[in-house]
């Protein structure tokens, strides 16, 4: 009988068929729009994939659908829905399927937003009805455009998944048009930012190179300026030594000639007047030459200070009280004939230590009062200037006697030093001073010219010049050290040093030798007093600076 034949039922049996059929096990799938209108229908026995790509069993041509959007498959007798990492998601009853969900058939599945629906039911199962609109419909599932703003929602892809999908170098095969557009915008934004970053990097690199160039230039310029300054400084010292020795020779020759003339006059002997006049003119001419060399020497000193200022200008330093004191110390070192560019590392701190000694004692104010009240400063400065000596040696009698013209020193194996300059009798006689009958006792003797301040000052200056032009090599601080120890071992140590200003100066001396503490203190007391004398008020003293006084400063 025709009606009793067993047949396989096609996907959608006519609802009014009275024939008995056996349905094949599988799924009936209807593609619907939001209103529930069926667009396409399919029948599958083993499951299917849906997406925009043509290799899907259900092809959905829409920009909101990923290339491979979802898969429905059978496992252990159950039907499962798998989201294939779609951009706009898969939703059942308004809830997004995170990755995999067991299906309870029949079921209506939404793909993306505004939405394409798949109504899935088992073969022979009654069709489900499309959901009716409600007064307060559930919020529409997020679209690709709102995905990033809802990343924290549990229904959305994980933050890492979104980042991987939008930021990865390779585009996902199922990427939709919106995803492609976002990736394009991201790439364009990266290009813009990359250009900006490159510009900033270029600017910073240029600034860095400029900074390196400036630092390098400063180092080179500082080194060159320092080298020029030191070379000129020691040229100056060499010339000073040469001039001092020549002046001593001229002075000695003039004295011998004068003595010769006086002797001839006393003996009323006939002499070759032309020869005498020739010698006198020769001495006068040499004196004029030396005077010109002295002027040239002053110009060299001014040039040296320009080099020093250039070298110092390359260093960034801020004005402070400590910096001001350091400048005073370096300036006094230069005036004493030592290069401030070669100051020992701890010299400034050492000078400050001796300044504190003067500040804690009443000796300096009393001594400076004696210097001012007796008007000794002009006499000392005139004598030092005449001999071409550093004017800061005015503080040497401070340490020797507190400017006391009647001072008498202790008895030593060399004799007894007397007067403001504390000269030994033998030394005084070498420079034109008569000692007097009480030279061997610790008594004041008005016949002893060492007690005559003016005569003693001229003799003391001559003695200093002899040391200055010979063993001290124009180093004022070596002069002070030699003056303190007379003929003792300090002078022997100085004489053993090389006979040139570059290798024979106070800096080299204290580095090479362990000098006696008495001499060390003696030098630093005088030096620190000279620093205080530059600005007494700054250091808490009330006396006027001797070297700045118009009445005391020699013309």
Buried (B, 14 or more C-beta within 10 A) or exposed (E): EEEEEEEEBEBEEEEEEEEEBEBEEBBBBBBBEBEBEBEEEBBBEEBBBBBBBEEBBBBBEBBBBBBBBBBBBBEEEEBBBBBBBBBBBBBBEEEBBBEEBEBEBBBBBBBBBEBBBBBBBBBBEEEBEBBEEEEEEEEBBBBBEEBBEBBEEEBBBEEEEBEEBBEEEEEBEBBBBBBBBBBEEEEEEEEEEEEEEEEEEEEEEEEEEEEEEEEEEBEEBBEEBBEBBBEBBBBBBBBBBBBBBBBBBBBEBBEEBEEEBEEBEEEEEEEEEEEBEEBBEEBEEBBEEBEEBBEEBEEBBEBBBEBBEBBBEBEEEEEEEEEEBBBBBBBBBBBBBBBBBBBEEEBBEBBBEBBEBBEEEEBBBEBBBBBBEBEBBBBBBBBBBBBBBBBBBBBBBBBBBBBBBEBBBEEEEEBBBBBBBBBBBEBBBBBEBBBBEBBEEEEBBEEBBBBBBBBBBBBBBBBBBBBBBBBBBBBBBBBBBBBBBBEBEBBEBBEEBEEEBBEBBBBBBBEEBEBBEEBBBBBBBBBBBBBBBBBBEEBEBEBBBBBEEEEBBEE
